[in-house]
Amino acid sequence: MDQQFTSSSPSANFESGPGQTFIDVFERAMTVAPDREALVCGDRRITYRQLKQRLEQLHAVLHDAGVRRGDRVAIISANSDAMVELYCGIPMAGYVQVPLNFRWIEPEFAHAIEDSGAQILVADRDPGELSKLVEKVIRIDTGEYDAMLSAATPLPFDESTLNESDTAGLFYTGGTTGTSKGVMLTHRNLIANAVNIHAIQPMTSEHRYLLMAPIFHAAGSVSLLQSIFIAATQVVLPSFDPGAMLDLVEAERITHTLGVPAMVAATVEEQLVRRRDVSSFQVYAHGGAPIALEVVRRGITAFPDTDFVHLYGATETSPIVTGVANEKDLVDLPEGRSAGQPAIGCRVIIRRPDGTPADTNEPGEVTVRGPNVMAGYWNQPEQTKASLRDGWYWTSDVGSIDEAGYLFILDRSRDMIISGGENVYCTEVEDAIYTHPGVLEATVFGIPSQKWGEAVHAVVVRRPGHDPVDSGSLITHCRSLIAGYKLPRTIEFSIDPLPKSGAGKVLKRTLRDPHWSDQAGSVG
């Protein structure tokens, strides 16, 4: 049986609508609830009516600075109400936002700014030498941004100049795999994603969404347009801290949020130790990286009235591809290890190296087609050609699909370990390690081995307050959960948290590269 699954629904034609753009999304909110709170950030509370005026003032500021249709505006900012305004207002004006990872260092920023050709930089910090790469810098942290908006006469948006195929943003992929590339996402792409996520985790205008994961990242902004579409309130957490997150859930009666697995794990541990009133908390989505099932199990204990939602996708897919909303019910079933079923309008096929569809449960590369798939990589025609083939995006992820259409992500193809001729999928080993009560964090990757080609290596952070785990006891623990050839051959214990990208993903490359550079002679 070929692995070809798609979701269909009477609402599928709503994905983008003829010519639908960010302006249409915002105008719906203005029609149904202009005086409802749109944004809460610290002491600032902004209604949709007030937000519309600020977006039109932002339009005026950028237009007066010489920005014109199709021009790029770079952004370096942690989560803030200004970041939300920039995310929405720049595309509504016909410009292209370029939100950058605020944890990058100068050379990484410089690469993206120069590559994108941005002429304006809006930043919440002193950009230093980066200011020489653009025509104008607007500072958020000094109050300049607010002052310029307040002084500007609102400039209405002209929807006749916009098209759903226009690029809304260049989203530079994270630093986990080589030089970052600018992913071109159109208005159609991002509005399709808003429909996709709404089908998986529906919300109403009465719900309150916590913007917790970094907005510059596709996962962090996954429900931003969805929330505006339905005129819900978004509460912004400027900088992630598990205690601060739970305090906001309690104080602002948060109903929904999304975090990357590291955030989920941290808030779960915080809630188990220092409980808050989280009775309003209905949905805790997670995405951006694989999650250990043990984290979900502990999450169910910490948040017994909260539904956990597993989302899978990529920046190149805006980002939703699949999802599972009832993870609590599936966590101890085979489907609990899955990334769910295809989102509305998404078609997923698992392919063999020759491009032919794989059989049911046969591993292969995950390929995706739908209105959410990117237009391509900015200034990267060869990379675009390699990733987009006949309308399909080739993800580089290794996965399989079962008889019910559940997608199982086995690993990133580049992270798969081949040891002694056997394929070892890192996530399976990590999941086994995480079930040990003495483990707080863990990551697995391959290191050079003269005997096996590659050997399975784990880096583990011990859980404070628990009897210290050692290599012998951890391997013994894992031996009952996974086959012998999958067991770590070596384990490194770290006293520091695992290094993570600005999006919260574990930087395996940072941990892995020293092993290969030091032992390159043993490979081959």
N, C-alpha and C positions, 0 to 999 in steps of 0.2 A: 504493500500500500504506500503510495507516494505521500510525503509529508507536506501537504499544502492545506493550510488553514486560514480562513478569513472570518472576521466577524461582520455581521450585517444587522441592520436595525432600521426601523422606519425613520429614525433621525439621522441616518448616515448622510443624506444630502445636505444636512445642516452644517457639515464640516467647515465649509468656507463660504458658501453662498456666492452668487455672482458678484465679483468685485468687492468682496467683503474685506475690510481692513481694520486696523486698530481703532479708527474713528468710529466704526460701527459698534465695536465692543463697548467703547466708552459712552456712546450716545444711548445705548440701551439702558445703562445704569442711570444716566441722567433722566431718561424717560420714566423709569419706574421708582426711583428713590433718590432724587437730587439732594435731599437734606439728610440722608443717612450718613453716618460716619464712614468715610472711605479709608482713612489712614489714621492710625494711632502710633506715635513714636515718641516715647518719653512723655513730656507734658504737652506735646503738640497733638491736637485733634482736628482733622480736616474732613469736611463733608465733601460729597461728590461735586456740589455746586462750587465750593471753594477750590477744589482740586482742578476743575475745568478752567477756572480763571488763572490758576497758577500755570497750568500747562500752556495756555495761550500766551501768558507772559513769557514763559520759557521760549516759546516759538519766536516771539518778538526779539528776545535777547540774542538768540542764535542767528536770526535773520539779519539783525543789525550788525552782527559780527561777520557777515559775509557768507554764511552757510547757505547753500542752495541744494535743490533736489539732488539726491544721490550722494551728497558729501558725507564724509564720516566724522563722527564726534566720539572721541575716546573718553572713557570713564574709568577713574581709579577711585573706588569708594567702598567702604564697608557698608553693610545694610543701613539704610536710613530712609526717611520719607523722601529726601531729595533723590536718592537712587531710584525709587519707584517712579518719581516724576520723570526722570531722565529716560528710564526704560520705556515709559509710555509716550512721552511727549516728543522725543526725537523721531521715532517712526511716524507718528501722527502728522508731523510737519513735512514728511517726505524725505527725511534725512536717515542716515544709517548709524545706529548706536554701535559702539565697540566697547562693551564692558570687559574690563581686564581683571585678572586675578590679583587682588590687592596684596597678596603675600609674595608676589614675585619680587625679584631684585631688579636693579636698573637695566642690565642687559636684556632681560626678558621683556620688560616694558618697552624698551627701545625697539626691539625686534618687531613687536606687534604694532606699535605706533607707526614705524616706518613702513612696515609691510602693508598696513591698512591705508596709508596715506591720509590719516586723520589730520585735519587742520586746526581743530579745537580740542583741548584737553580739559575736562572737568574733574577736579581732584579734591579729595578731603585731606590732603597733606601737601607739604612743599615738594613739588616735583623735581627740584634740583636741575640737573643737566637736561632732563627730559623737556623742559620748557623750550629748549633750542630746536626741538624737532617739530614744533607746532607754531601756528601763527598767534594763538592766544590761549592763555590758561585762565580758567575760572575756578577760584578756590571756594570750596564749601566750608571748610573748617574756620576760615577767617570771617565768615559772614558775608563775603562778597557775593556769593550765589544768591542768597536771600535778598540782599540789598538791590541787586540788579533786577530780580524779578519784581520786587515791590515798586521799583521806579519805572518799570516798563508798561506801556499801554498794551493791553491784550491784543494779540493778532490772531483772529479766528483761523481755524484750519480749513483748507480748501480740499474737500474730498474728491473733487473732480480731477485733481492732479495725481491721485493715488490709484494704484492697481494692486490687486492681491498678489501679483507676481513680483512686486517690488521687494527688494531686500530690506528687511526691517532691522537686521543686525548682523554683525560679524562676531561670532562667538568663538574665541580662540580656545582650542582644546588644551587640556591641562598638561603639566610638565612631566607626566609619568612615562611618556613614551616619545622621547626625542623632541625635535623642534616643533613648537606649537603651530597649528594651521588655523586660518580663519574660516570657520564654517558659515556659509551664507544661508541664513534662514529668512524666508520671506514672510509677509503678512499671512499668507495662506498657510504656511507651515505652522506658525505659532498659534493661529486660530484653530487649526485642526487639532493641535495638541490640547487646547483648552476644552474641546469637545471630548477628546479621548479620555482626559483625566476626569471630566465630569461624569462620564459613563461608568468609570471605575469607582470613584468616590463622589457621589452626588452631594451638592451643597445647596442651601437655600440662602435667601437674602438675610435671614436671621442668624446665620452662622458667623463665627469669628475665626479667621485664619491667621496663624502665627507664621510670619516670614522669618524663619530661623536659619536655614541653610543659606550660604552666600548667594545673593541674587545674581551675581555675575555668572554663576554656574547654571547650566540647564536644569539640574535637579532643584536648585534653590528657587528658580522662578517658575516651576512647573505649574503651580496653581495661581499665579499672579493674574493672568488674563481671565482665567476661570472665575476668580473672585470678583473681578470687575464686571464681567458679563452678567453675573447674577446679583450684582449690587450688594455683595457681602462686605464686611469690615475686615481690613487687614491690619494686624498689629505687628510692628517691626521690632525685632530683637537685634540691636546694633552689633553686638559681639557675643558669640555663643559662650555661655557658661551654664552648666546643668542646673545650678541653683537658681540663677536668674530666669532661666526658661520656665522652671516650675513655678516660680513666684508669679510670672506673667500669666501662666495658665490659670492660677488661682485668682489673681487680681482682676484680670480682664475676661474671665470666663471663656477662655479659648476652647474652641470645639475641634479644630483640625490643625494639623501641621505636618511637615515632612522634614526628616533629618537623614543624613547619611548614617550608615551603621555605627560609626564611632560616636556620633551624637546620641543615637538611640541608646547605646550601651551605657554612656555616661549618665544620661537622665534616668535610666532604669536603676542604676546603682544609687544615685542620689535619692530617688523616691523611696527605695527600700530602706535607706538609712534615716532620712528625714522627710517624713511624709507631709505632703500638702493636700489641700482639698482639690482634687482633680475630677470632681463629679461632672463637670461640664465637658470634659475631654472625651470626644467621641471617636476620632480617627487619628491614628499615628501612622503615617505613611513613611516608608523608607525606600531609598534608592541611591543610585550613584556608585554603588559597589555591592558585592555579595555580602550577605549577612549570615552569621552563624545561627543555626536554629536554637542554640542554647540561649542566645541573647533574646530571641523572640519568646522563648519559654519563660525566662525571668521577667520579660516585659509584661507578659500576661499576669504574672503574680503582682507586679508593681502597679499595673493599671488594669484591674479586673473588668472594668466597665468600658474599656477602650478597644476598638477594633484595630488590628494591625493590617496594613495594606502594603504588599510588596509590589514595587514598580520596577520594571526593567526597560532600559532604553539607552540612548546615546545622544550626545550633542547633535550628531548628524540626523537624528530622528525627532528632534524638537522638544522633549526627548522620548516621549512614551511610545513603547512598542507593545508591551504586554503588562498585565497586572492581575493580582489576585486580592480581592477585598476581604475574604473570609479566612485570613491566615490563621486566626485563632482556632478555627474548626479543623484546619488541615495540618497544623504543625506536626502532629504525630502520625500523619498519613504520608504515603509516597508523594502526593501532590504538594505537601508542605515544603519539599525541597525545590519546587518549581518556581519559575518567575511568572506563572499565571498563563492566561490565554490572551490571544491577540486583542488589541484595543479596537474600538470602532474604526472601520475603514482600513485597518492595517492587515496586510497579508504577509505571512511568515512562511518561508520555505527553508528547510535544512538541505544543504547541498554538499555533494562530494567534491573532491578537488577538481574533477573534470566538469563541474557545473551541473551535473544531473541531480535531480531530487533524490534525497536519501529515503530509505524506508522508515517506517515507524520505529522509534527507539534507536535508530542508527545515528551515531554521532557524526556531525559535519559542521560546516560553517553556517551560521545564522544569516539569512538574507531577508531584507524587508522591502516592501513596496507600499506606498500610500501617500496621501496628500501632506503628510508630516515630514517626508524625506527631503533633506536639504537640496538646494539648488546646485551646490558644489563647494569646492574649496577656493577661497579667494586667491587669485594669482597662482593657482596650482593645477594647471590643466592635466598634467600627467597623474597626479594624485587623485584628481576627480575621476579621470578615466578608469583608474584602477579600482576605485571604490564604488562607482556608479556604473553598472553594466546593464544595458537594456531596461533601464528604469528601476533596477533593484540596487539597494545599498547592501554591500557586503561588509558585515560588521567586524570581521576578524575574530568573533567569539565562537567558541566551540559549544554546540548544544545539540539537543535532540527533542523530538516532540512525541508524546505518547498518543494512545488511541483516542483520548478525550481532548486533544489539542493543547495540553499543558506543555509549555516550553521549559526545558531544563537546561540551564546554563552550566556547562561543565567547567569551562575556564576560558580566559583569553587565550587565543591560540599561541601567542608569543610567550605566555606564562606556563604553558603545559610542559611538564617535565618528562623527558624520555629517558628512563633508567633501565638499563639492561634489556632494551627492546620493548619495555612495557610503558604505556602512557599513564602518567600519574597526574591527576587533576588537583591543583593546589587547594581549591575550595573544599574538596572532600576531606583532605588531610586537616585543614584548618578547622573544619566543623568538628572533627573528632577531638582535636586538641582542646577546643573551646568547652567541651562537655566536662572537662576536669574542673572541679570547684576551685582549685588553686590557681587557675589561669584567668587573668584579666584581659589581656590582649595577645593576639598571635598572628603571625603571617608566615607563609611557606613559599619557598622558591627553590630552583635548582642551582647547585654549585658544581664545579668541575670534579670529575672522578675518573681516575685512570682505569679503574675496574669496570665501572658501570656507564661511563660516558657522562652522566649527570647523577648526582645524589640528591636526595630530598633533604633540605635544610630548613629548620624552623627557628624563628626568633620569637621569644615568649617574654611577656611581662607578667610577673607574679601578682596575684591578688593580695593587697594589703590585709593584714589581720588573719590570714589563713596560714596553716602550716606550710612552710616553704616546699614547693614541688621541685624535684630534681629530674634529670634526664631519664634515669632508670625507671622511676615510678610513672613518669608521663608516657614513656614508650610502652610500658606494661599496660597502662590504661588504654592507650590507643589500639593496642594489639587486639583487643576484644571488639573493636569497632570497624577496623579496616584491614585489608589484606597485608601480609608481611612486606610485600614489595613497595607498599605505599608508606610504610612507617618512616619517620625522619631518621636519617643516618646520623645526623648531628643536630644538636639543639643549643642555641645561644640564648642565655637569659639576660635581659636588659633591665636596668633599674629606671630607665627613662621611658616615657610613652613612645609608641612607635611613631616615626616621622610621618607627617601627613601633608597633603597638598592643601591649597586654599579651599578646595571643595570637600575636604575631609577624607580623601582617599589615602590609604596607606601607600607611601612612596617605596614600593618594593625595589625600584631601580636603585634608590639611594643605598639600600641595604645589600642589594645583590651585586652591584658593580665592583666593589672592592674584592670580592671573592674571585671574580673573573679576571680582573686586571692583575691581581697578585699571582694567579695560578694559570695564566693564559698558556703557559708552556705545557701544561698537563692535558690540554684539550686536543682532541684529534685522534 
